[in-house]
Amino acid sequence: MSKLLQDKTALVTGGGSGIGRAISMTMAREGAQVAVADFNEDFGRECVEMIVAAGGRAQFLKVDVTDEAQVKSMVEQTVAAFGRLDIACNNAAVSRGNGPIHQFTKEVFDQTLEMCLTNTWLCMKYEIEAMLGQGGGSIVNISSNASLKGQAFNTAYATAKSGVNILTKSSAAEYGDKGIRINAVSPGVIRTPGLEKYFEEQPKIAEGLKKAAVMKRLGEPEEIAEAVVFLGSDRASFITGQLLSVDGGGAVR
């Protein structure tokens, strides 16, 4: 039986660690050749080595996805290496602040928007351009359940991710008749190194987040990856403009 992404080319931003690594490796497992884009060279190269060791094909691209020239080059290098771009997952995001909103500086608020929303738009700009030239493709943006109901003391991040939701829906409406499907996955509380660090910094918030899912557990990165792979695949051929919460039921609380 053929694999879900057999002979497809995929690009994953923030693909070296955490949820991004799980997405990169799951795409490779399902037959895709994967461009692993990450600012952290050690994590990115380690992910590529793991994919290759498992029999897959991957290439590492060091990139700051807030820099337009680097984003343009990232997409060009992916197409040059693999011939086309079938699937793109825009996962890279960094929140620069937490705490009461009146204590945020404009600089920190702007940085969070840039690294969680503007960077996603920049990536889409060049991914869409490449896909238009080949007749179509699929884009999956990574949002967050913080975007659905807001999240106290994490307001800048929640605001940026709510922007990703509308960016996803609006662009899906623009390109649906051009063969490009654009969806988003909204993770709940997922067990990643970044989350563990956040729990250490915000122990009061940690207890509430651990109880956020009606399934009474944290999610695993691989559970997000499976949803991304499905939406990127031809099995989701009639799905576009959608936000899929993968959260153990957290969004229904």
C-alpha positions as CSV (number, residue, x, y, z in Angstrom):
1,M,0.0,0.0,0.0
2,S,1.4,3.4,-0.9
3,K,2.2,5.9,1.7
4,L,0.0,8.9,2.4
5,L,2.5,11.5,1.0
6,Q,4.4,9.2,-1.4
7,D,6.6,11.3,-3.8
8,K,5.4,14.6,-2.3
9,T,7.8,17.4,-1.3
10,A,7.1,19.1,2.1
11,L,8.5,22.1,3.8
12,V,8.3,22.5,7.6
13,T,9.3,25.7,9.4
14,G,10.5,25.3,12.9
15,G,10.9,21.7,11.8
16,G,13.9,20.8,14.0
17,S,12.3,20.3,17.4
18,G,9.1,19.8,19.4
19,I,5.9,19.7,17.3
20,G,7.9,20.7,14.2
21,R,10.2,17.7,14.5
22,A,7.3,15.4,14.9
23,I,5.7,16.9,11.8
24,S,8.9,16.6,9.8
25,M,9.4,13.0,10.8
26,T,5.8,11.9,10.3
27,M,5.8,13.4,6.8
28,A,9.0,11.6,6.0
29,R,7.5,8.3,7.4
30,E,4.6,8.8,5.0
31,G,6.8,9.1,2.0
32,A,7.5,12.8,1.6
33,Q,10.9,14.3,1.0
34,V,11.2,17.0,3.6
35,A,12.9,20.4,3.8
36,V,13.4,21.0,7.5
37,A,13.7,24.7,8.1
38,D,14.8,26.0,11.5
39,F,16.8,28.8,13.0
40,N,18.5,26.3,15.4
41,E,21.1,24.5,13.2
42,D,21.8,21.8,15.8
43,F,18.2,20.8,16.2
44,G,17.5,21.0,12.4
45,R,20.5,18.9,11.4
46,E,19.7,16.3,14.1
47,C,16.2,16.0,12.8
48,V,17.4,15.5,9.2
49,E,19.9,12.8,10.5
50,M,17.0,11.0,12.2
51,I,14.9,11.1,9.0
52,V,17.8,9.8,6.9
53,A,18.6,7.1,9.4
54,A,15.0,5.9,9.2
55,G,15.3,5.6,5.4
56,G,13.8,8.9,4.4
57,R,15.0,11.9,2.4
58,A,15.5,15.3,4.0
59,Q,17.4,18.5,3.7
60,F,18.2,21.1,6.4
61,L,17.7,24.8,5.7
62,K,18.8,27.4,8.3
63,V,16.4,30.3,8.2
64,D,15.0,33.2,10.2
65,V,11.4,33.2,9.0
66,T,10.9,36.9,10.0
67,D,13.4,37.9,7.3
68,E,11.8,38.1,3.9
69,A,15.0,37.5,1.9
70,Q,15.7,34.3,3.9
71,V,12.1,33.1,3.5
72,K,12.2,33.6,-0.3
73,S,15.5,31.7,-0.4
74,M,14.1,28.9,1.7
75,V,11.3,28.2,-0.7
76,E,13.7,28.6,-3.7
77,Q,16.1,26.1,-2.2
78,T,13.3,23.6,-1.5
79,V,12.2,23.7,-5.1
80,A,15.7,23.5,-6.4
81,A,16.5,20.5,-4.2
82,F,13.3,18.5,-4.7
83,G,11.7,19.9,-7.9
84,R,8.5,21.3,-6.5
85,L,6.6,22.2,-3.3
86,D,3.5,20.2,-2.6
87,I,3.0,20.7,1.2
88,A,4.1,23.5,3.5
89,C,3.6,23.5,7.3
90,N,4.2,26.9,8.9
91,N,5.0,25.9,12.4
92,A,7.7,28.3,13.5
93,A,6.6,30.7,16.3
94,V,8.1,32.3,19.4
95,S,6.2,34.2,22.0
96,R,8.4,37.0,23.5
97,G,6.4,37.8,26.6
98,N,3.8,36.8,29.2
99,G,2.2,38.5,32.2
100,P,-0.4,41.3,32.5
101,I,-0.9,43.1,29.3
102,H,-0.5,46.6,30.8
103,Q,3.1,45.6,31.6
104,F,4.0,44.6,28.1
105,T,6.4,47.0,26.2
106,K,5.4,47.8,22.6
107,E,8.7,46.2,21.5
108,V,7.8,42.8,23.1
109,F,4.2,42.9,21.7
110,D,5.4,43.8,18.2
111,Q,8.1,41.0,18.4
112,T,5.4,38.4,19.3
113,L,3.2,39.5,16.4
114,E,6.2,39.4,14.0
115,M,7.3,35.9,15.2
116,C,3.9,34.3,15.4
117,L,1.8,36.0,12.7
118,T,3.8,38.1,10.2
119,N,6.3,35.3,9.7
120,T,3.4,33.0,8.8
121,W,2.2,35.4,6.2
122,L,5.8,35.8,4.8
123,C,6.1,32.1,4.4
124,M,2.7,31.8,2.7
125,K,3.6,34.6,0.3
126,Y,6.4,32.6,-1.2
127,E,4.9,29.1,-0.7
128,I,1.8,30.2,-2.6
129,E,3.9,31.7,-5.4
130,A,5.7,28.4,-5.9
131,M,2.5,26.4,-5.8
132,L,0.7,28.7,-8.3
133,G,3.5,27.9,-10.7
134,Q,3.0,24.2,-10.5
135,G,-0.8,24.1,-10.4
136,G,-1.6,23.7,-6.7
137,G,-0.5,22.5,-3.2
138,S,-1.5,22.4,0.4
139,I,-0.6,24.7,3.3
140,V,-1.1,23.9,7.0
141,N,-0.6,26.7,9.5
142,I,-0.1,25.9,13.1
143,S,-2.3,28.0,15.3
144,S,-3.1,27.5,19.0
145,N,-6.1,27.0,21.2
146,A,-5.1,30.2,22.9
147,S,-6.6,31.9,19.9
148,L,-10.0,30.5,20.4
149,K,-10.9,31.8,23.9
150,G,-8.0,34.0,24.7
151,Q,-5.5,33.1,27.4
152,A,-4.8,35.3,30.4
153,F,-1.2,36.5,30.8
154,N,-0.5,35.2,27.3
155,T,-2.4,37.9,25.4
156,A,0.1,38.9,22.7
157,Y,0.5,35.3,21.6
158,A,-3.2,34.6,21.7
159,T,-3.8,37.7,19.6
160,A,-1.1,36.7,17.0
161,K,-2.5,33.2,16.7
162,S,-6.1,34.5,16.2
163,G,-4.6,36.5,13.3
164,V,-3.2,33.2,11.9
165,N,-6.8,31.8,11.9
166,I,-8.2,34.6,9.9
167,L,-5.1,34.7,7.6
168,T,-5.8,31.0,7.0
169,K,-9.5,31.4,6.2
170,S,-9.1,34.6,4.1
171,S,-6.3,33.1,2.0
172,A,-8.1,29.8,1.5
173,A,-11.0,31.9,0.0
174,E,-8.5,33.6,-2.4
175,Y,-6.7,30.5,-3.7
176,G,-9.3,27.6,-3.4
177,D,-10.1,27.8,-7.2
178,K,-6.4,27.8,-8.0
179,G,-5.7,24.4,-6.5
180,I,-4.2,25.5,-3.3
181,R,-5.8,24.3,0.0
182,I,-5.0,26.3,3.2
183,N,-6.0,25.0,6.6
184,A,-4.8,25.3,10.2
185,V,-4.3,23.0,13.1
186,S,-4.9,24.4,16.6
187,P,-2.9,22.4,19.2
188,G,-4.1,22.2,22.8
189,V,-1.6,21.7,25.6
190,I,1.2,19.5,24.0
191,R,4.1,17.9,25.8
192,T,7.2,19.7,24.3
193,P,10.5,21.0,25.8
194,G,9.1,24.5,25.4
195,L,6.0,23.7,27.4
196,E,8.0,22.2,30.2
197,K,10.1,25.4,30.3
198,Y,6.9,27.5,30.4
199,F,5.6,25.3,33.2
200,E,8.7,26.0,35.2
201,E,8.4,29.8,34.6
202,Q,4.6,29.9,35.3
203,P,3.8,27.2,37.9
204,K,0.4,28.7,38.7
205,I,-0.7,28.5,35.1
206,A,0.8,25.1,34.7
207,E,-1.8,23.3,36.8
208,G,-4.7,24.8,34.9
209,L,-3.2,23.9,31.6
210,K,-2.6,20.4,32.6
211,K,-6.3,20.0,33.3
212,A,-7.4,21.9,30.2
213,A,-8.3,18.7,28.1
214,V,-11.5,16.8,28.9
215,M,-9.4,13.7,28.2
216,K,-7.4,14.6,31.3
217,R,-3.9,14.4,29.8
218,L,-1.4,16.4,27.8
219,G,-1.2,15.9,24.0
220,E,1.9,14.5,22.3
221,P,3.7,16.1,19.4
222,E,3.0,13.1,17.2
223,E,-0.8,13.6,17.6
224,I,-0.5,17.1,16.1
225,A,1.7,15.7,13.3
226,E,-0.9,13.1,12.3
227,A,-3.5,15.8,11.8
228,V,-1.1,18.0,9.8
229,V,-0.2,15.1,7.5
230,F,-3.9,14.3,6.9
231,L,-4.7,17.9,6.0
232,G,-1.7,18.1,3.8
233,S,-2.5,14.9,2.0
234,D,-4.9,14.2,-0.9
235,R,-7.3,12.5,1.5
236,A,-8.2,16.0,2.6
237,S,-8.8,17.1,-1.0
238,F,-12.1,18.8,-0.3
239,I,-11.1,20.5,2.9
240,T,-9.9,24.1,2.9
241,G,-10.3,27.2,5.1
242,Q,-10.7,25.0,8.3
243,L,-9.3,25.2,11.8
244,L,-8.9,21.8,13.3
245,S,-8.4,21.7,17.1
246,V,-6.3,18.8,18.3
247,D,-6.7,19.4,22.0
248,G,-8.2,16.4,23.8
249,G,-11.5,18.4,23.9
250,G,-10.0,21.5,25.5
251,A,-12.0,23.8,23.1
252,V,-15.3,22.5,24.4
253,R,-14.8,23.3,28.0
